Amino acid sequence: MTVIVTRKPCGITQLFNTETGRVTFKCKAESGYMLIEAFGGIVKFNQKGAIATVTAHITSLESCDVIKKEDSDYKTALTTIISAHKTFSQEVIDSQQKEIQELENKLSDI
């Protein structure tokens, strides 16, 4: 069995089982939001360890709620997701820039 682990914004970790096609999203923060098409809206992870699972056409939630476009909290949740994505992207950029700088320093030492 092979599981691919990917860090996502909002303190969410994605686990993808390549054999079963099962995708599990697990909240590593105290709470978090993620737009997940399979649930037709924004999944609100209500606590650390909350899980959303997608396997083919079967979906399940543990300690999560789904916020739809017509819900009053949708705009706030989407704004939170956008902010988290911006922060996450900047962290990735900074990490890559640091790695590039380290490689360039090694090159200049040769």
ChimeraX attribute file (.defattr): number of C-alpha atoms within 10 A of each C-alpha:
attribute: neighborCount
match mode: 1-to-1
recipient: residues
	/A:1	6
	/A:2	10
	/A:3	15
	/A:4	10
	/A:5	14
	/A:6	11
	/A:7	14
	/A:8	17
	/A:9	18
	/A:10	23
	/A:11	19
	/A:12	24
	/A:13	18
	/A:14	19
	/A:15	18
	/A:16	20
	/A:17	16
	/A:18	12
	/A:19	9
	/A:20	12
	/A:21	12
	/A:22	16
	/A:23	20
	/A:24	21
	/A:25	25
	/A:26	23
	/A:27	27
	/A:28	18
	/A:29	16
	/A:30	13
	/A:31	18
	/A:32	24
	/A:33	24
	/A:34	25
	/A:35	16
	/A:36	14
	/A:37	9
	/A:38	16
	/A:39	18
	/A:40	12
	/A:41	19
	/A:42	22
	/A:43	24
	/A:44	22
	/A:45	29
	/A:46	18
	/A:47	17
	/A:48	16
	/A:49	16
	/A:50	21
	/A:51	23
	/A:52	23
	/A:53	19
	/A:54	18
	/A:55	15
	/A:56	10
	/A:57	6
	/A:58	9
	/A:59	14
	/A:60	13
	/A:61	18
	/A:62	14
	/A:63	15
	/A:64	19
	/A:65	16
	/A:66	19
	/A:67	21
	/A:68	15
	/A:69	13
	/A:70	9
	/A:71	10
	/A:72	10
	/A:73	12
	/A:74	16
	/A:75	14
	/A:76	10
	/A:77	19
	/A:78	18
	/A:79	11
	/A:80	16
	/A:81	19
	/A:82	15
	/A:83	14
	/A:84	19
	/A:85	15
	/A:86	13
	/A:87	14
	/A:88	17
	/A:89	14
	/A:90	12
	/A:91	12
	/A:92	12
	/A:93	12
	/A:94	12
	/A:95	12
	/A:96	12
	/A:97	12
	/A:98	12
	/A:99	12
	/A:100	12
	/A:101	12
	/A:102	12
	/A:103	12
	/A:104	11
	/A:105	11
	/A:106	10
	/A:107	9
	/A:108	8
	/A:109	7
	/A:110	5
